[in-house]
């Protein structure tokens, strides 16, 4: 009897995880709370609370070959730096090619995952709040809420973060905002 495995989230990591589970003879069930696969790469006109989102003009900041699955090269017709819609199309082709869709339960939200008794030995995450944010009088939002620069004309903007997503935010969102805003002073490292 195959071991049962739960995979949460239908983005690139989830899709590749379910493929590996199938190759290893496991019995995976894939839970996706939204109506479709793609995770972050599925653009939404209206942001959904607590769900990541790309903005309209996002293009990958690495080549398609670097971001591709090793066993499923992207089409030669795709641009080297793909638009988010191309990435989503590529993910759909991957899921279809490896017959992953029958293992995915869409519109199924995981309400709780309970720690195992040995969780203390495996480590845990701690998230700190941005100190002083409660005193800020302007608009504050995460990059997943960003769609475009509409409504930001004439504003001063600060991009916070310099990790993988922060660096991408600084590069892509800041460039777009600089065209419409008074100034984008740079990055604050947190």
C-alpha positions in Angstrom: 0.0 0.0 0.0 1.4 3.4 -1.0 2.1 6.0 1.6 -0.4 8.9 1.5 1.1 12.4 1.2 -0.6 15.8 1.4 0.8 18.7 -0.7 -0.5 22.2 0.1 -0.4 24.8 -2.6 -0.5 24.5 -6.4 2.4 26.7 -7.3 5.7 25.6 -8.9 7.0 23.9 -5.7 3.7 22.1 -5.2 3.5 20.9 -8.8 7.0 19.5 -8.7 6.4 17.9 -5.3 3.4 16.0 -6.5 5.3 14.8 -9.6 8.1 13.5 -7.4 5.6 11.8 -5.1 4.1 10.0 -8.1 7.5 8.9 -9.4 8.3 7.5 -5.9 5.1 5.4 -5.8 3.5 7.6 -3.2 -0.2 8.5 -3.1 -0.3 12.3 -3.1 -3.3 14.6 -2.6 -2.8 18.1 -3.6 -4.8 20.8 -1.8 -5.3 24.2 -3.4 -7.5 26.8 -1.8 -8.1 28.8 -5.0 -9.9 27.8 -8.2 -6.8 27.2 -10.3 -3.1 26.2 -10.2 -0.2 28.6 -10.6 0.3 30.1 -7.1 2.0 33.5 -7.3 2.2 33.3 -11.1 -1.6 33.5 -11.5 -2.4 37.2 -11.7 -5.5 38.4 -10.0 -7.2 41.8 -10.8 -8.4 42.0 -7.2 -6.0 40.8 -4.6 -7.3 38.1 -2.3 -6.5 38.6 1.4 -3.5 36.6 2.5 -2.7 35.3 -1.0 0.3 36.3 -3.0 -0.1 38.1 -6.3 2.1 39.3 -9.1 1.6 42.8 -10.6 0.6 43.4 -14.2 4.0 44.0 -15.7 6.1 41.4 -13.8 8.7 39.6 -15.9 11.0 36.9 -14.4 14.4 38.3 -13.5 16.2 35.1 -14.5 16.3 33.3 -17.8 13.6 30.8 -18.6 16.3 28.1 -18.6 17.3 28.9 -15.1 13.7 28.9 -13.7 12.6 25.9 -15.7 12.0 22.4 -14.3 15.0 20.3 -15.3 12.9 17.6 -16.9 10.6 19.9 -18.8 12.4 22.6 -20.8 10.4 25.6 -21.9 9.5 26.1 -25.5 12.0 27.9 -27.7 9.3 30.3 -28.8 9.0 31.7 -25.3 11.0 34.9 -24.5 14.2 34.5 -22.4 12.7 36.6 -19.6 9.1 35.5 -19.5 6.0 37.6 -18.6 4.0 36.1 -15.7 1.4 34.9 -18.1 4.0 32.9 -20.0 5.2 31.4 -16.7 1.6 30.4 -15.8 1.2 28.9 -19.3 4.4 26.9 -18.7 3.2 25.6 -15.4 -0.1 24.5 -17.0 1.8 22.6 -19.7 4.0 20.9 -17.0 0.9 19.9 -15.0 -0.8 18.5 -18.1 2.3 16.7 -19.4 2.9 14.8 -16.2 -0.8 14.2 -15.5 -0.8 16.1 -12.2 -4.3 17.6 -12.4 -6.3 14.5 -11.3 -4.4 14.6 -8.0 -5.3 18.2 -7.2 -8.3 19.2 -5.1 -9.1 22.8 -6.1 -11.1 25.2 -3.8 -10.0 23.2 -0.8 -8.6 25.2 2.1 -6.4 23.6 4.7 -7.7 25.0 8.0 -5.0 23.6 10.3 -1.8 21.6 10.3 -0.8 20.3 13.7 2.8 20.0 14.8 4.1 16.5 15.5 5.3 15.7 19.0 9.0 16.0 17.8 8.4 19.5 16.2 10.6 21.1 18.9 13.6 19.2 17.6 13.0 20.2 14.0 12.9 24.0 14.6 10.3 26.7 14.2 9.8 30.1 12.5 9.4 33.4 14.3 8.1 36.5 12.4 8.8 39.9 13.8 6.7 43.0 13.1 8.2 46.0 11.5 8.9 48.3 14.5 7.2 51.7 14.3 4.8 50.8 11.5 1.8 51.8 13.6 3.1 55.4 13.6 3.4 55.6 9.8 0.6 57.8 8.3 0.9 56.8 4.7 -0.2 53.8 2.8 1.7 50.5 3.6 1.3 47.3 1.6 3.1 44.1 0.6 4.2 43.6 -2.9 1.6 40.9 -3.4 -1.0 43.7 -3.2 0.7 45.7 -6.0 -0.9 45.7 -9.4 0.3 48.9 -11.1 1.3 52.5 -10.2 -2.2 53.9 -10.5 -3.0 56.2 -7.6 0.7 56.7 -6.7 1.4 59.7 -8.9 3.2 62.4 -7.0 3.9 60.1 -4.0 7.2 59.4 -2.2 7.8 55.6 -2.1 10.1 53.5 0.0 10.6 49.8 -0.9 11.6 47.7 2.1 13.5 44.5 1.8 16.5 43.2 -0.2 16.1 39.4 -0.1 15.0 37.5 -3.2 11.5 39.0 -3.3 12.7 42.4 -1.9 15.4 42.6 -4.6 12.9 41.8 -7.3 10.5 44.4 -5.8 13.3 47.0 -5.8 14.1 46.2 -9.3 10.7 45.9 -11.0 8.2 47.8 -8.9 10.6 50.7 -8.2 11.4 51.1 -11.9 7.7 51.2 -12.7 7.0 53.6 -9.8 9.9 55.9 -10.7 8.1 56.7 -13.9 5.0 58.0 -12.1 6.1 59.1 -8.6 8.1 62.0 -7.2 10.9 59.8 -5.8 11.7 56.2 -4.9 14.5 56.7 -2.3 15.7 53.1 -2.3 15.6 50.2 0.0 15.5 49.9 3.7 17.2 46.7 5.0 15.2 45.0 7.7 
